[in-house]
Every structure is written in structure tokens, then in C-alpha cells.
Amino acid sequence: MSALTMLLVFAVAIVIMVLAISRWHVHPFLAIIFTAILLAVVVGIPLAQVPETVGKGFSSVFTSIGLVIIFGTLIGTILEKSGAAVKMATVVQRAVGKRHPRLAMLLIGWIVSIPVFCDSGFVIVNPIRRQLARQTGTSSVALTLALSAGLFASHVFIPPTPGPVAAAGMLGVDGQLLLVIGIGVVVSLVSLVPAYFFAGRISHKIKSLDEADNGNEVVFDTGDTPSGIASFGPIILPILLMAMGSAVAYVPMPDAVATVITFLGKPVIALIVGFLCSLPLLRRACGEKLSDITNNSLKTAGPIIFITAAGSVLGTVIAESGFVDIIKSCAGGVTMLGVFFPFIIAAVLKSAQGSSTVAITTTASIMGAFSDTGSMMQVLGFNTPMAAALVVMAIGAGAMTVSHANDSYFWVVTGFGGIKAQDGYRTHTLMTLLMGVTAIITVALLSLILL
């Protein structure tokens, strides 16, 4: 098969996959799996080898990041059900003060969405947003957009949110999540800068449907929430353990101590410790049992794991089809794009089908692991952990560009924020575009400095 034919086949496969998800409403798992199998057959992978290729790609996710996604989701669910997420929000609100309500909502959203999905996070924090609007007289639209931006930024950039975790695993840096978290913090905070100013400026032109009701707003009761230390512990402790695990190589210590710290610093173990730390919060979880919370968490994490596994199958097919060799033959144009290459792919997938997580996992599967000689990462010259971490950020930037009507988060923000759908494009959608562009420019500048 010629290079041009191979490129056309790959392009057609991606178009079919996007249409299946966005236009024909096929579940992403089925769309990606069948696209991968069809592509394997068309590009000439021996039929006897196709099942082995599918199994290899599918199983690799379960051996790398499956447990990380599950325990990260469990922590988020417990924080949500126990009121710990609300407590974190109120702590930030009090720290920032009522004189800076937009900044408070940005930071509240940014912190809450690290363990909790942005959709759920908005619903959890929305009563606080409405209360703050009533008490300060700040535009409801401004606070809605600030909260939306904060939630969305950490959702696509900072583990243990499943999307960034999955991308880190597929790009080969699942063992160095602290690096991904650190860069994710920087990129996400920079992306919030234009969102902060945009929220203030656009709010003068658009009114919220619920602003007329602010005078009758019921004060949100946070009296029965856990303590601040108990609420932040399940997030901070795993990060500290991973940091200690990374520091073992640079700090002299007995071998036995180093072995234990290294063990505790592994991402899956660190998150298990965070999960155990969250268990005392269950006594405040409105009577919900651990078994019920686990079932709900598995229902949430399951689709993400399986979509990620399907994406891994697609990535394995791409690696074994010889497609990467074709790209290498015309690598000049591709390598010029650098981090903008995964950004563009993720942005197209995000805009076409709506889900940031699907956009992240699918793009990461196309890129492959940085250590794999047959991956797109190698073609683009991203062959170090730092480069892989930056590509995770580039993919995250694309996965927030843009949120519109085919994204459930768009309807959560506009619905709970009292923003008309047509105004949602002028506010939420435009803001996510600004954030995504700012994020990828930041990633490009970091790549010039760090690579």
C-alpha cells in the first residue's frame, strides 16, 4: 500500500469513527473498537494476527492505569457524597474573601474538579455560587463562567481526573504522575487567566435567568460538612506520597526505607492510601454505604476504562500497520507542528463528538507511548518523560476546544447557571476556546524551555 493510500485510509477511518460517535450516536467504545478492527483488516495486518493485536491493546490498559482510574473515581465520589467537596469550596471562599468572588469561584472549581468530574462539580458547588452572587451583588453570569472555567481546567489537565490519567498511561508516563500533575497545575492556572477577565467583561452584556431570584436565594447549609483537613487529605496525601517516591533517588536513606517509600509513591498505591484516608468521611455520606458508593464509582469509571482500552486497541493497530513508518517518510511537515499536532487532533475530536475524555483517550492512543519506537511520539521527537507530560497537556488543551451543544457540560453550565442556550455560545463556548488556545500556547512555550 502506497504512502498516499495509507494516509487516505487512516483519514477515512478517523472520519468514520467521528461520524459514528457524533452523527450516528454509536457508543464511543463500539465506534473505536470497530474502527480499529476495520483499519487493521484494510491496511493488511494478517487476519490471524488481528485478534492478538486487539487483545494486546485492550489488556495493556488494565495492567497500567485501570486501578488508578477506579480509585481516583472512588475518592471523588466519597468527597462528593460526604460533603467534603463543599467544605473544600467554602474553605477557598473564606480564604479568598468576598471581595474577589470571581477569583474565589475560579479556585473553588479548580480544586473541586481535581477528584470530581466537572459536571458533578458544577452541580455540587452551584448553591455556593448562587449564594455568593446574592451576598456580593456580583453578576451571576460572571460567577457561572468562573466556576465553569475552574472546573474544566483541572478536569482536562490534572490527574487523578480519569482523562489525564488515561493519557499519561497511554503515553507511558503513568509511573510519573507527579510530573504530569506539576505541569498540569501550571498549564491549567495559566489557562484560567483569560477566563477570569472574559467572565468579568462578558457578564455586562448578558443576564442570567436566575438573577431576578437572587433575593429569595436560600443560604446553603455547610454546617454538617467534614473538617478542612479531612476534606483535603484524600487529595493531598497521594500527591505527597508520589512526591516522596520521586525524591527517593535524590535523598540518601537506608535501602529498607527507600523501598517502602518507593512502594507508597507508586500512583496506584498512593491513590489506594488516599482512598483509605477518605473512608472516615463515609459517616457523613448521607447514609450511603461503601458498597453503594463503590457500585456508583465503578459505573462511572467502567465506561472510561473501556473507552480507554478501545483507544489502546486503535493505537496498537496504528503502530503495527506501518502507518508510523509512512509518517516518518514525510516527517518534516509533521514534526514542524510539534505539540500542535496532538492539540489539533484532540480539538477536532472534541468539537465533533463532545466528550473531553473520549477526545483525550483517542488522541493519546494515536500518539502511543514515548518509549515505543513505532509510535507517533517517536516520530515527533517526543521521546522523554518530560516531552510525554507536555503532550498530555497539549491533548488536554485540545480536549477543551471547544465545549458546545454536543457536550453535556455545556448544558450543565447553561442550565444550572440560568444562561440561555444561544447565550451559551457567546459565553461558555467562547471562553473554552480562549482557554484552549491559551493552554496550547503555554505548552508550546514550555516545550521550548524544557525540551
KERO-977646 format. One record per residue (C-alpha): residue number from 1; residue in three letters; x, y, z. Coordinates in steps of 0.05 Angstrom, whole numbers, always signed. Each point is the difference from the previous one (the first is absolute). Example, Ala and Ser with C-alpha at 12.3 -4.5 7.8 and 13.67 -1.06 7.14 Angstrom:
! KERO-977646
+-----+-----+--------+--------+--------+
|   k |   r |   east |  north |     up |
+-----+-----+--------+--------+--------+
|   1 | Ala |   +246 |    -90 |   +156 |
|   2 | Ser |    +27 |    +69 |    -13 |
+-----+-----+--------+--------+--------+
***
This chain:
! KERO-977646
+-----+-----+--------+--------+--------+
|   k |   r |   east |  north |     up |
+-----+-----+--------+--------+--------+
|   1 | Met |     +0 |     +0 |     +0 |
|   2 | Ser |    +29 |    +67 |    -21 |
|   3 | Ala |    +12 |    +57 |    +49 |
|   4 | Leu |    -56 |    +42 |    -29 |
|   5 | Thr |    -49 |    -58 |     +3 |
|   6 | Met |    +19 |    -15 |    +73 |
|   7 | Leu |    -11 |    +73 |    +19 |
|   8 | Leu |    -68 |     +1 |    -34 |
|   9 | Val |    -21 |    -66 |    +34 |
|  10 | Phe |    +20 |    +28 |    +68 |
|  11 | Ala |    -37 |    +66 |    -13 |
|  12 | Val |    -63 |    -37 |    -23 |
|  13 | Ala |     +3 |    -45 |    +62 |
|  14 | Ile |     +3 |    +60 |    +46 |
|  15 | Val |    -57 |    +35 |    -37 |
|  16 | Ile |    -43 |    -63 |     +5 |
|  17 | Met |    +15 |     -6 |    +75 |
|  18 | Val |    -18 |    +73 |    +12 |
|  19 | Leu |    -65 |     -6 |    -40 |
|  20 | Ala |    -19 |    -64 |    +35 |
|  21 | Ile |     +6 |    +34 |    +68 |
|  22 | Ser |    -27 |    +69 |    -16 |
|  23 | Arg |    -50 |    -11 |    -57 |
|  24 | Trp |    -22 |    -72 |     +7 |
|  25 | His |     +2 |     -1 |    +76 |
|  26 | Val |    +41 |    -64 |     +5 |
|  27 | His |    +31 |     -9 |    +68 |
|  28 | Pro |    +74 |    +23 |     -2 |
|  29 | Phe |    +24 |    -69 |    +23 |
|  30 | Leu |    -33 |    -35 |    -59 |
|  31 | Ala |    +18 |    +54 |    -49 |
|  32 | Ile |    +74 |     -2 |    +18 |
|  33 | Ile |     +5 |    -76 |     +4 |
|  34 | Phe |    -33 |    -12 |    -67 |
|  35 | Thr |    +40 |    +56 |    -32 |
|  36 | Ala |    +64 |    -33 |    +26 |
|  37 | Ile |    -20 |    -69 |    -26 |
|  38 | Leu |    -21 |    +28 |    -68 |
|  39 | Leu |    +64 |    +39 |     -6 |
|  40 | Ala |    +41 |    -62 |    +18 |
|  41 | Val |    -33 |    -40 |    -55 |
|  42 | Val |     +5 |    +55 |    -53 |
|  43 | Val |    +73 |    +16 |    +12 |
|  44 | Gly |    +19 |    -73 |     -7 |
|  45 | Ile |    +14 |    -26 |    +70 |
|  46 | Pro |     -6 |    -76 |     -7 |
|  47 | Leu |    -69 |    -23 |    +21 |
|  48 | Ala |    +29 |    -52 |    +47 |
|  49 | Gln |    +38 |    +56 |    +35 |
|  50 | Val |    -58 |    +48 |     +8 |
|  51 | Pro |    -31 |    -33 |    +63 |
|  52 | Glu |    +69 |     -1 |    +33 |
|  53 | Thr |    +10 |    +74 |    -17 |
|  54 | Val |    -68 |    +18 |    +29 |
|  55 | Gly |    +12 |    -40 |    +63 |
|  56 | Lys |    +69 |    +30 |     +9 |
|  57 | Gly |    -25 |    +71 |     -5 |
|  58 | Phe |    -62 |    -12 |    +43 |
|  59 | Ser |    +36 |    -35 |    +58 |
|  60 | Ser |    +56 |    +51 |     +5 |
|  61 | Val |    -47 |    +52 |    +30 |
|  62 | Phe |    -21 |    -47 |    +56 |
|  63 | Thr |    +71 |    -15 |    +19 |
|  64 | Ser |    +21 |    +73 |     +2 |
|  65 | Ile |    -53 |    +51 |    +19 |
|  66 | Gly |    -65 |    -38 |    +12 |
|  67 | Leu |     +7 |     +0 |    +76 |
|  68 | Val |    +24 |    +72 |     +0 |
|  69 | Ile |    -64 |    +22 |    -34 |
|  70 | Ile |    -44 |    -42 |    +46 |
|  71 | Phe |    +31 |    +25 |    +65 |
|  72 | Gly |     +2 |    +71 |    -25 |
|  73 | Thr |    -74 |     -4 |    -16 |
|  74 | Leu |    -15 |    -32 |    +68 |
|  75 | Ile |    +35 |    +58 |    +36 |
|  76 | Gly |    -40 |    +50 |    -40 |
|  77 | Thr |    -66 |    -34 |    +14 |
|  78 | Ile |    +13 |     -3 |    +75 |
|  79 | Leu |    +20 |    +74 |     +2 |
|  80 | Glu |    -64 |    +17 |    -38 |
|  81 | Lys |    -47 |    -42 |    +43 |
|  82 | Ser |    +30 |    +19 |    +67 |
|  83 | Gly |     -2 |    +75 |    -12 |
|  84 | Ala |    +76 |     +4 |     +0 |
|  85 | Ala |     -2 |    +33 |    -69 |
|  86 | Val |    -46 |    +54 |    +28 |
|  87 | Lys |    +47 |     +9 |    +59 |
|  88 | Met |    +59 |    +10 |    -46 |
|  89 | Ala |    -40 |    +52 |    -38 |
|  90 | Thr |    -18 |    +38 |    +63 |
|  91 | Val |    +72 |     -1 |    +25 |
|  92 | Val |    +24 |    +32 |    -64 |
|  93 | Gln |    -57 |    +50 |     +0 |
|  94 | Arg |    +19 |    +23 |    +70 |
|  95 | Ala |    +74 |     +2 |    -16 |
|  96 | Val |    -10 |    +43 |    -62 |
|  97 | Gly |    -55 |    +43 |    +32 |
|  98 | Lys |    -64 |    +29 |    -26 |
|  99 | Arg |    +36 |    +59 |    -32 |
| 100 | His |    +24 |    -45 |    -56 |
| 101 | Pro |    -59 |    -46 |    -16 |
| 102 | Arg |    +22 |    -17 |    -72 |
| 103 | Leu |    +69 |    -21 |    +24 |
| 104 | Ala |    -33 |    -41 |    +56 |
| 105 | Met |    -44 |    -37 |    -50 |
| 106 | Leu |    +59 |    -13 |    -46 |
| 107 | Leu |    +42 |    -31 |    +55 |
| 108 | Ile |    -59 |    -37 |    +30 |
| 109 | Gly |    -15 |    -33 |    -67 |
| 110 | Trp |    +73 |    -14 |    -13 |
| 111 | Ile |     +9 |    -37 |    +66 |
| 112 | Val |    -67 |    -36 |     +1 |
| 113 | Ser |     +9 |    -29 |    -70 |
| 114 | Ile |    +67 |    -33 |    +14 |
| 115 | Pro |    -35 |    -60 |    +31 |
| 116 | Val |    -71 |    +13 |    -23 |
| 117 | Phe |    -26 |     +2 |    -72 |
| 118 | Cys |    -14 |    +71 |    -24 |
| 119 | Asp |    -74 |    -15 |    -13 |
| 120 | Ser |    -10 |    -25 |    +71 |
| 121 | Gly |    +44 |    +54 |    +28 |
| 122 | Phe |    -43 |    +55 |    -30 |
| 123 | Val |    -63 |    -30 |    +30 |
| 124 | Ile |    +34 |     -7 |    +68 |
| 125 | Val |    +28 |    +71 |     +3 |
| 126 | Asn |    -58 |    +36 |    -36 |
| 127 | Pro |    -37 |    +16 |    +65 |
| 128 | Ile |    +62 |    +35 |    +26 |
| 129 | Arg |     +6 |    +39 |    -65 |
| 130 | Arg |    -72 |    +24 |     +6 |
| 131 | Gln |     +9 |    +18 |    +73 |
| 132 | Leu |    +64 |    +39 |    -16 |
| 133 | Ala |    -35 |    +38 |    -56 |
| 134 | Arg |    -56 |    +20 |    +47 |
| 135 | Gln |    +46 |    +21 |    +56 |
| 136 | Thr |    +49 |    +40 |    -42 |
| 137 | Gly |    -45 |    +26 |    -55 |
| 138 | Thr |    +47 |    -29 |    -52 |
| 139 | Ser |    -27 |    -20 |    -68 |
| 140 | Ser |    -26 |    -71 |     +0 |
| 141 | Val |    +27 |    -10 |    -70 |
| 142 | Ala |    +70 |    +21 |    +22 |
| 143 | Leu |     +0 |    -50 |    +57 |
| 144 | Thr |    -30 |    -55 |    -44 |
| 145 | Leu |    +56 |     +8 |    -51 |
| 146 | Ala |    +53 |     +5 |    +53 |
| 147 | Leu |    -24 |    -65 |    +33 |
| 148 | Ser |     -6 |    -34 |    -68 |
| 149 | Ala |    +71 |    +20 |    -19 |
| 150 | Gly |    +31 |    -23 |    +65 |
| 151 | Leu |    -35 |    -67 |     -3 |
| 152 | Phe |    +17 |    -11 |    -74 |
| 153 | Ala |    +74 |    +18 |     +7 |
| 154 | Ser |    +17 |    -53 |    +52 |
| 155 | His |    -47 |    -50 |    -33 |
| 156 | Val |    +43 |     -4 |    -63 |
| 157 | Phe |    +69 |    +13 |    +29 |
| 158 | Ile |    +10 |    -27 |    +70 |
| 159 | Pro |     -1 |    -73 |    +23 |
| 160 | Pro |    -33 |    -37 |    +33 |
| 161 | Thr |    -56 |    +23 |    -46 |
| 162 | Pro |     -8 |    -61 |    -46 |
| 163 | Gly |    +14 |    +36 |    -66 |
| 164 | Pro |    +70 |    +25 |    +17 |
| 165 | Val |    +15 |    -65 |    +37 |
| 166 | Ala |    -19 |    -41 |    -61 |
| 167 | Ala |    +42 |    +45 |    -46 |
| 168 | Ala |    +60 |     -6 |    +47 |
| 169 | Gly |     -6 |    -76 |     -1 |
| 170 | Met |     -7 |     -5 |    -75 |
| 171 | Leu |    +59 |    +47 |    -12 |
| 172 | Gly |    +43 |    -40 |    +49 |
| 173 | Val |     +5 |    +47 |    +60 |
| 174 | Asp |    -50 |    -33 |    +46 |
| 175 | Gly |    +58 |    -15 |    +48 |
| 176 | Gln |    +16 |    +75 |     +2 |
| 177 | Leu |    -67 |    +30 |    +15 |
| 178 | Leu |    +32 |    +52 |    +46 |
| 179 | Leu |    +34 |    +30 |    -60 |
| 180 | Val |    -66 |     +2 |    -38 |
| 181 | Ile |    -35 |    +30 |    +60 |
| 182 | Gly |    +53 |    +54 |     +8 |
| 183 | Ile |     -2 |    +22 |    -73 |
| 184 | Gly |    -76 |     -7 |     +1 |
| 185 | Val |     -4 |    +49 |    +58 |
| 186 | Val |    +41 |    +51 |    -38 |
| 187 | Val |    -36 |     -6 |    -67 |
| 188 | Ser |    -70 |     -2 |    +31 |
| 189 | Leu |    +13 |    +62 |    +43 |
| 190 | Val |    +26 |    +39 |    -60 |
| 191 | Ser |    -61 |    -20 |    -40 |
| 192 | Leu |    -44 |    +31 |    +54 |
| 193 | Val |    +29 |    +69 |     -9 |
| 194 | Pro |    -39 |    +18 |    -64 |
| 195 | Ala |    -61 |    -35 |    +29 |
| 196 | Tyr |     +2 |    +46 |    +61 |
| 197 | Phe |     +0 |    +64 |    -41 |
| 198 | Phe |    -48 |    -27 |    -53 |
| 199 | Ala |    -51 |    -19 |    +54 |
| 200 | Gly |     +1 |    +71 |    +27 |
| 201 | Arg |     -5 |    +34 |    -67 |
| 202 | Ile |    -55 |    -43 |    -33 |
| 203 | Ser |    -44 |     +2 |    +63 |
| 204 | His |    -16 |    +73 |    -15 |
| 205 | Lys |    -33 |    -21 |    -65 |
| 206 | Ile |    -39 |    -62 |    +21 |
| 207 | Lys |    -49 |    -11 |    +57 |
| 208 | Ser |    -14 |    -65 |    +35 |
| 209 | Leu |    -71 |    -26 |     +6 |
| 210 | Asp |     +9 |    -11 |    +75 |
| 211 | Glu |    +26 |    +69 |    +17 |
| 212 | Ala |    -70 |    +25 |    +13 |
| 213 | Asp |     -8 |    -54 |    +54 |
| 214 | Asn |    +64 |    +15 |    +38 |
| 215 | Gly |    -37 |    +38 |    +54 |
| 216 | Asn |    -38 |    -63 |    +18 |
| 217 | Glu |    +60 |    -46 |     -2 |
| 218 | Val |     +4 |    -51 |    +56 |
| 219 | Val |    +66 |     +1 |    +37 |
| 220 | Phe |    +38 |    -65 |    -11 |
| 221 | Asp |    +11 |    -38 |    +64 |
| 222 | Thr |    +72 |    -22 |     +9 |
| 223 | Gly |     -3 |    -11 |    +75 |
| 224 | Asp |     +1 |    -76 |     -4 |
| 225 | Thr |    +59 |     -7 |    -48 |
| 226 | Pro |    +66 |    -33 |    +21 |
| 227 | Ser |    +60 |    +40 |    +24 |
| 228 | Gly |    +47 |    +33 |    -50 |
| 229 | Ile |    +57 |    -48 |    +16 |
| 230 | Ala |    -44 |    -61 |     -9 |
| 231 | Ser |    -28 |    +28 |    -65 |
| 232 | Phe |    +67 |    +17 |    -33 |
| 233 | Gly |    +37 |    -60 |    +28 |
| 234 | Pro |    -21 |    -52 |    -53 |
| 235 | Ile |    +26 |    +46 |    -55 |
| 236 | Ile |    +63 |    +28 |    +33 |
| 237 | Leu |    +25 |    -66 |    +31 |
| 238 | Pro |     +8 |    -38 |    -67 |
| 239 | Ile |    +36 |    +60 |    -30 |
| 240 | Leu |    +48 |     +2 |    +59 |
| 241 | Leu |    +13 |    -75 |     -5 |
| 242 | Met |    +15 |     +5 |    -74 |
| 243 | Ala |    +46 |    +59 |    +14 |
| 244 | Met |    +37 |    -40 |    +52 |
| 245 | Gly |     +5 |    -59 |    -47 |
| 246 | Ser |    +31 |    +45 |    -53 |
| 247 | Ala |    +49 |    +29 |    +51 |
| 248 | Val |    +29 |    -67 |    +21 |
| 249 | Ala |    +52 |     +1 |    -55 |
| 250 | Tyr |    +27 |    +67 |    +24 |
| 251 | Val |     -2 |     -7 |    +76 |
| 252 | Pro |    +48 |    -47 |    +37 |
| 253 | Met |    -38 |    -50 |    +44 |
| 254 | Pro |     +3 |    -73 |    +22 |
| 255 | Asp |    -19 |    -50 |    -54 |
| 256 | Ala |    -59 |    -27 |    +40 |
| 257 | Val |    -29 |    +70 |     +9 |
| 258 | Ala |    +11 |    +16 |    -73 |
| 259 | Thr |    -36 |    -64 |    -20 |
| 260 | Val |    -61 |    +16 |    +42 |
| 261 | Ile |     -4 |    +73 |    -24 |
| 262 | Thr |     +8 |    -22 |    -73 |
| 263 | Phe |    -56 |    -50 |    +10 |
| 264 | Leu |    -46 |    +52 |    +32 |
| 265 | Gly |    +18 |    +50 |    -55 |
| 266 | Lys |    -25 |    -43 |    -57 |
| 267 | Pro |    -63 |    +34 |    -28 |
| 268 | Val |    -47 |    -58 |    +12 |
| 269 | Ile |    +24 |    -10 |    +72 |
| 270 | Ala |     -1 |    +75 |    +15 |
| 271 | Leu |    -72 |     +3 |    -24 |
| 272 | Ile |    -19 |    -61 |    +41 |
| 273 | Val |    +29 |    +35 |    +61 |
| 274 | Gly |    -41 |    +62 |    -19 |
| 275 | Phe |    -62 |    -44 |     -6 |
| 276 | Leu |    +13 |    -30 |    +70 |
| 277 | Cys |     +9 |    +71 |    +26 |
| 278 | Ser |    -69 |    +19 |    -28 |
| 279 | Leu |    -37 |    -58 |    +34 |
| 280 | Pro |    -12 |    +38 |    +66 |
| 281 | Leu |    -40 |    +50 |    -41 |
| 282 | Leu |    -52 |    -53 |    -14 |
| 283 | Arg |    -35 |    +12 |    +67 |
| 284 | Arg |    -23 |    +66 |    -30 |
| 285 | Ala |    -19 |    -29 |    -68 |
| 286 | Cys |    -75 |     +6 |    +11 |
| 287 | Gly |     -7 |    -72 |    +21 |
| 288 | Glu |    +31 |    -28 |    -64 |
| 289 | Lys |    +38 |    -65 |     +9 |
| 290 | Leu |    +69 |    -12 |    -27 |
| 291 | Ser |    -28 |    -56 |    -45 |
| 292 | Asp |    -49 |    +49 |    -31 |
| 293 | Ile |    +54 |    +53 |    -11 |
| 294 | Thr |    +45 |    -52 |    -30 |
| 295 | Asn |    -54 |    -23 |    -48 |
| 296 | Asn |    -13 |    +72 |    -21 |
| 297 | Ser |    +74 |    +13 |     -9 |
| 298 | Leu |    +10 |    -63 |    -41 |
| 299 | Lys |    -58 |    +21 |    -45 |
| 300 | Thr |    +35 |    +66 |    -11 |
| 301 | Ala |    +71 |    -27 |     -8 |
| 302 | Gly |    -20 |    -61 |    -41 |
| 303 | Pro |    -19 |    +37 |    -65 |
| 304 | Ile |    +63 |    +42 |     +5 |
| 305 | Ile |    +45 |    -61 |     +9 |
| 306 | Phe |    -33 |    -37 |    -57 |
| 307 | Ile |     +3 |    +60 |    -47 |
| 308 | Thr |    +73 |     +8 |    +19 |
| 309 | Ala |    +12 |    -73 |    -14 |
| 310 | Ala |    -35 |     +7 |    -68 |
| 311 | Gly |    +45 |    +59 |    -14 |
| 312 | Ser |    +60 |    -42 |    +18 |
| 313 | Val |    -22 |    -52 |    -51 |
| 314 | Leu |     -3 |    +55 |    -53 |
| 315 | Gly |    +70 |    +23 |    +20 |
| 316 | Thr |    +27 |    -71 |     -4 |
| 317 | Val |    -30 |     -9 |    -69 |
| 318 | Ile |    +31 |    +65 |    -23 |
| 319 | Ala |    +68 |    -21 |    +28 |
| 320 | Glu |     -2 |    -68 |    -33 |
| 321 | Ser |    -29 |    +22 |    -67 |
| 322 | Gly |    +62 |    +36 |    -23 |
| 323 | Phe |    -36 |    +67 |     +2 |
| 324 | Val |    +54 |    +31 |    +43 |
| 325 | Asp |    +53 |    -19 |    -52 |
| 326 | Ile |    -42 |    +37 |    -51 |
| 327 | Ile |     -1 |    +61 |    +44 |
| 328 | Lys |    +75 |     -4 |    +10 |
| 329 | Ser |     +9 |     +4 |    -76 |
| 330 | Cys |    -33 |    +68 |     +1 |
| 331 | Ala |    +19 |    +18 |    +71 |
| 332 | Gly |    +24 |    +70 |    -18 |
| 333 | Gly |    -70 |    +30 |     -3 |
| 334 | Val |    -25 |    -38 |    +60 |
| 335 | Thr |    +59 |    +15 |    +45 |
| 336 | Met |     -8 |    +74 |    -16 |
| 337 | Leu |    -67 |     -2 |    +35 |
| 338 | Gly |    +31 |    -27 |    +65 |
| 339 | Val |    -49 |     +2 |    +58 |
| 340 | Phe |    -52 |    +32 |    -46 |
| 341 | Phe |     -9 |    -68 |    -35 |
| 342 | Pro |    -34 |    -36 |    +60 |
| 343 | Phe |    -36 |    +65 |    +17 |
| 344 | Ile |    -33 |     +4 |    -69 |
| 345 | Ile |    -21 |    -74 |     +2 |
| 346 | Ala |    -30 |     +7 |    +69 |
| 347 | Ala |    -35 |    +66 |    -18 |
| 348 | Val |    -32 |    -31 |    -62 |
| 349 | Leu |    -24 |    -60 |    +40 |
| 350 | Lys |    -25 |    +43 |    +57 |
| 351 | Ser |    -39 |    +48 |    -45 |
| 352 | Ala |    -28 |    -57 |    -41 |
| 353 | Gln |    -25 |    -47 |    +54 |
| 354 | Gly |     -3 |    +41 |    +64 |
| 355 | Ser |    +35 |    -43 |    +52 |
| 356 | Ser |    +67 |    +26 |    +26 |
| 357 | Thr |    +17 |    -68 |    +29 |
| 358 | Val |    -12 |    -35 |    -67 |
| 359 | Ala |    +41 |    +53 |    -36 |
| 360 | Ile |    +57 |     -8 |    +50 |
| 361 | Thr |     +2 |    -76 |     -1 |
| 362 | Thr |     -8 |     -6 |    -76 |
| 363 | Thr |    +55 |    +50 |    -14 |
| 364 | Ala |    +46 |    -32 |    +51 |
| 365 | Ser |    -11 |    -67 |    -34 |
| 366 | Ile |    +20 |    +29 |    -67 |
| 367 | Met |    +64 |    +30 |    +30 |
| 368 | Gly |    +22 |    -63 |    +36 |
| 369 | Ala |    +54 |     -8 |    +55 |
| 370 | Phe |    +61 |    +44 |     -2 |
| 371 | Ser |    +45 |    -60 |     +9 |
| 372 | Asp |    -30 |    -40 |    -57 |
| 373 | Thr |    +44 |     +5 |    -62 |
| 374 | Gly |    -62 |    -10 |    -45 |
| 375 | Ser |    -41 |    +57 |    +29 |
| 376 | Met |    -19 |    +69 |    -24 |
| 377 | Met |    +34 |    +27 |    +62 |
| 378 | Gln |    +66 |    -25 |    -27 |
| 379 | Val |    -14 |    +30 |    -69 |
| 380 | Leu |    -12 |    +68 |    +31 |
| 381 | Gly |    +62 |     -6 |    +43 |
| 382 | Phe |    -38 |     -5 |    +66 |
| 383 | Asn |    +43 |    -55 |    +30 |
| 384 | Thr |     +9 |    +22 |    +72 |
| 385 | Pro |    -46 |     +0 |    +61 |
| 386 | Met |     -1 |    +77 |     +0 |
| 387 | Ala |    -20 |     +1 |    -74 |
| 388 | Ala |    -55 |    -51 |    +14 |
| 389 | Ala |    -26 |    +42 |    +57 |
| 390 | Leu |     -4 |    +61 |    -45 |
| 391 | Val |    -37 |    -41 |    -53 |
| 392 | Val |    -50 |    -19 |    +54 |
| 393 | Met |    -11 |    +75 |    +10 |
| 394 | Ala |     -5 |    +13 |    -75 |
| 395 | Ile |    -54 |    -54 |     -5 |
| 396 | Gly |    -36 |    +30 |    +60 |
| 397 | Ala |     +1 |    +68 |    -33 |
| 398 | Gly |    -31 |    -29 |    -62 |
| 399 | Ala |    -52 |    -37 |    +41 |
| 400 | Met |    -28 |    +66 |    +27 |
| 401 | Thr |     -4 |    +32 |    -70 |
| 402 | Val |    -58 |     +9 |     -2 |
| 403 | Ser |    -60 |    -18 |    +45 |
| 404 | His |    -65 |    +10 |    -37 |
| 405 | Ala |    -69 |    -31 |     -9 |
| 406 | Asn |    +25 |    -72 |     -9 |
| 407 | Asp |    +36 |     +3 |    +67 |
| 408 | Ser |    -41 |    -17 |    +63 |
| 409 | Tyr |    +42 |    +49 |    +40 |
| 410 | Phe |    -26 |    +57 |    -45 |
| 411 | Trp |    -71 |    -16 |    +22 |
| 412 | Val |    +19 |     -8 |    +73 |
| 413 | Val |    +32 |    +69 |     +0 |
| 414 | Thr |    -55 |    +35 |    -38 |
| 415 | Gly |    -56 |    -36 |    +35 |
| 416 | Phe |    +23 |     +7 |    +72 |
| 417 | Gly |    +30 |    +69 |    -15 |
| 418 | Gly |    -65 |    +26 |    -28 |
| 419 | Ile |    +32 |    +19 |    -67 |
| 420 | Lys |    -41 |     -5 |    -64 |
| 421 | Ala |    +26 |    -52 |    -49 |
| 422 | Gln |    +14 |    +53 |    -54 |
| 423 | Asp |    +39 |    +40 |    +51 |
| 424 | Gly |    +38 |    -62 |    +19 |
| 425 | Tyr |    +39 |     +4 |    -65 |
| 426 | Arg |    +19 |    +73 |    +13 |
| 427 | Thr |    +22 |    -16 |    +71 |
| 428 | His |    +19 |    -72 |    +18 |
| 429 | Thr |    +19 |    -23 |    -70 |
| 430 | Leu |    +42 |    +62 |    -16 |
| 431 | Met |    +33 |     -4 |    +68 |
| 432 | Thr |    +22 |    -72 |    -11 |
| 433 | Leu |    +30 |    +21 |    -67 |
| 434 | Leu |    +40 |    +55 |    +35 |
| 435 | Met |    +22 |    -49 |    +54 |
| 436 | Gly |    +21 |    -54 |    -50 |
| 437 | Val |    +40 |    +48 |    -43 |
| 438 | Thr |    +34 |    +30 |    +61 |
| 439 | Ala |    +16 |    -70 |    +26 |
| 440 | Ile |    +32 |    -24 |    -65 |
| 441 | Ile |    +41 |    +63 |     -7 |
| 442 | Thr |    +24 |    -11 |    +72 |
| 443 | Val |    +18 |    -72 |    -16 |
| 444 | Ala |    +38 |    +22 |    -63 |
| 445 | Leu |    +40 |    +50 |    +40 |
| 446 | Leu |    +15 |    -51 |    +54 |
| 447 | Ser |    +23 |    -49 |    -53 |
| 448 | Leu |    +50 |    +52 |    -24 |
| 449 | Ile |    +27 |     +8 |    +71 |
| 450 | Leu |     -3 |    -72 |    +26 |
| 451 | Leu |    +17 |    -42 |    -62 |
+-----+-----+--------+--------+--------+
***
